[in-house]
Amino acid sequence: MSVDTAVLCEPVTLPTGTAPGTAPAPASPAPTGRRASADAPLPVLGDDVLAPLVTGGEVFYAALDYAASAPVLRRVWDDVAAYAPYYGSVHRGAGHLSQVSTRLYEESRATVARFLGCRPDDEVVFTRATTDSLNLLARALPTDTRVFVFETEHHASLLPWRGHRTTCLRAPRTPDEAVAALDEALRAAPAGPKLVCVTGASNVTGEIWPVRELAAAAHRHGARIVLDAAQLAPHHPVDVSELDVDWVAFSGHKLYAPFGAGVLAGRTDWLRAAEPYLAGGGASKRVVRDADGALDVEWHTGAARHEAGSPNVVGAYALAAACRALEEAGFDRLVRREQRLLARVLDGLADVPGVRVLSLFGPEAERVGVLSFVVDGWNSSHFAAALSAEYGIGVRDGMFCAHPLLRALLGGAPDEPGECGGAPAPDAGTGERSLNAVRASFGAGTPDEHVDRFVRAVRELVTEGPRWTYRTEDGRCVPDEDAATAAG
Ligand SMILES: Cc1ncc(COP(=O)(O)O)c(C=O)c1O
């Protein structure tokens, strides 16, 4: 097979005027929106990136897709830059930089354990992300383990258990109903190992689940519980001891540290009894070829057992730096600020006709800064495209890797996303409703201006309609370039 080296060697070109840390390129008209920073508790990279608008000019990009991947904390970037000259292989190198890197890698483990309030005997395994962590645990389950999940989970917590007997519980409509449903299912289950997997905060509704109560129900029936904290940990303290969960999983890139690391932390016994997640160097202590030509392997027992291959030391270090930054900023302060932004968004959207914010648990539910909504008469892909193209706001649209939850929330909406077509009339009523939604999410790096611009944009799009035309391309709505040509 021939490889097109011209393509491989093509340099990546950043759009002009968007290089982080550089002064904005001259723009006409002058960029609108206020450059982020002053009122965001933690500075992030990218607050000076300009997004082009289809209607002309540029605006400071408003990143409202934290739930997918949060921007990099400046502090994390600085810590990684300070470490970079000392970067070296970990664990097996004899040289000075290997020793420095090994120490930092192991210290990162300790920082994460402290951040999570781990028990003294718990283990922190570095993985690639939450999906990897939960797949690792799925591979470590004792034979005949029964698994219990709610259909509301992200696919990362719903699908890894497919080789095991899994009970998928219906979407509960209150936190109490969730606890009662789990209690009943576990009571009816036969003896034997059992695992409950539950999300801490939904990646669709942002609603916080009753983790402590679910853990108590699990333990009452001799089950163990793993907490998917992918969306909880960036917004809220997660204390393994206090919540009394057996394991917790989360991702660095949602916690302001996008360098490819994640975590599975918790009880050691099932992990130590399991075959290594990956077979290879680092996980093996001693390998011998026996007389019959077979390989006899003695595996490590600690975290290294499931970290075969060269560890992602930069990822682990960045993730630990993010944990330190959040701890030092003080979660109480961060939570209060985020709740203020959330109230502003929810109040603002409540005033816009035809906007429905999705919720399982109702308006009183505790939430993090993640919310999804549908708009009467709008295809969600069209709405998200207009927010980006006309307002420089980055949100997400679709089913958010939580298909059963979207079905539970949107009931009989058709599966087909439908066409985005032209501009819907402001009074279009329920037109192109389909099984997708728009999600906005924010956090410690979000300035007030971003959420205010978002609320204003939603109101304007709904009441006045878009100022551009859009067409469907590969199932997604994009600004129509022909309209751009026609406009000039
Ligand atoms: C609740 C939840 N769990 C798990 C995941 C998977 O995380 P990752 O893609 O980092 O593995 C996500 C990602 O969006 C999520 O929102």
The ligand as an SDF file (V2000), in Angstrom:
LIG
                    3D

 16 16  0  0  0  0  0  0  0  0999 V2000
  -21.0290   10.6540   31.9530 C   0  0  0  0  0  0  0  0  0  0  0  0
  -19.9260   10.2410   31.0180 C   0  0  0  0  0  0  0  0  0  0  0  0
  -19.3140    9.0760   31.2130 N   0  0  0  0  0  0  0  0  0  0  0  0
  -18.3190    8.6650   30.4280 C   0  0  0  0  0  0  0  0  0  0  0  0
  -17.8930    9.4190   29.3680 C   0  0  0  0  0  0  0  0  0  0  0  0
  -16.7750    8.9310   28.5100 C   0  0  0  0  0  0  0  0  0  0  0  0
  -15.6620    9.7230   28.7260 O   0  0  0  0  0  0  0  0  0  0  0  0
  -14.3570    9.5790   27.8030 P   0  0  0  0  0  0  0  0  0  0  0  0
  -14.8210    9.8710   26.4130 O   0  0  0  0  0  0  0  0  0  0  0  0
  -13.4430   10.5980   28.3310 O   0  0  0  0  0  0  0  0  0  0  0  0
  -13.8930    8.1960   27.9550 O   0  0  0  0  0  0  0  0  0  0  0  0
  -18.5010   10.6370   29.1120 C   0  0  0  0  0  0  0  0  0  0  0  0
  -18.0770   11.4590   27.9500 C   0  0  0  0  0  0  0  0  0  0  0  0
  -18.7330   12.3520   27.5150 O   0  0  0  0  0  0  0  0  0  0  0  0
  -19.5490   11.0690   29.9640 C   0  0  0  0  0  0  0  0  0  0  0  0
  -20.1480   12.2390   29.7660 O   0  0  0  0  0  0  0  0  0  0  0  0
  1  2  1  0
  2  3  1  0
  2 15  2  0
  3  4  2  0
  4  5  1  0
  5  6  1  0
  5 12  2  0
  6  7  1  0
  7  8  1  0
  8  9  2  0
  8 10  1  0
  8 11  1  0
 12 13  1  0
 12 15  1  0
 13 14  2  0
 15 16  1  0
M  END
$$$$
